[in-house]
Amino acid sequence: MTKEISVSRIRKVLKAGSMVFGLSALILVAIPAFFNSLLGFTSSAELEWAMRMIGITLVALAGNMFSVSTRGKDQTVIFSGRVMMISAFALGVLTLLIPVPLNWFTIAYSIVGFGFSAAYTWALYLTK
């Protein structure tokens, strides 16, 4: 397998991740109370404001992930894949440490994080 094919796999994971983060961002910006309820939080004006701030940050992240996946040089794609591998794993852990009882959504959301981390790990391993 050539390095070009392996970097192509990282690009695909980045692109898929940008779509998942983009969807989360839209929900966080548009209807943060809904997202809070899925997480098991009691919503408040302050928490909704904070979630909207996180949503705007995720818009930027999703846009950058998509840009790197479609226009980045191979070294940039590999670097972004490494950053996202760690970040996705941390998101999975942080989701499991949520300060409310775990529910189906928090478990599913953590699995998504761990799944993306595994996908980045697999794609990065193939570039060696």
Steps between C-alpha positions, in 0.01 A plus 500: 500500500637840410526791741268697270221246547555504878484881516182475295349295783589769755336754267180292499495475880557876529217566255262267686600658831436846360145395416436354846645807674313725257169334588577526872591866449172579328301336779703678768451840337136459402350295784747468789224408749431185294868401506513570875201275557663222297807528723281488812566861604238733640509784252541862602559824312864494609557140389323560170722803436811289576377224268448753221858619553618138470283461189663800329842356586393168347393682183859626470641155576273328251588753232871457561473122500316511168752745355797287605333184369439652157788746453774416750842370411575146611709614799219731612245219472720266704554767768126575519427128521732469800340798675151365432593148611591635845210748510239242400625262769493782757144586393398139563658500846360843591153395391516199733607729785193721460377615843153350459387137478600337172221442251467352151607825333813560707608140445431526125680836478805357677498201263501743206806672649679170562399379153652803332814465710529137389443599136776762518731253674438240230547748214814648657644154561467426130711806410810351666 
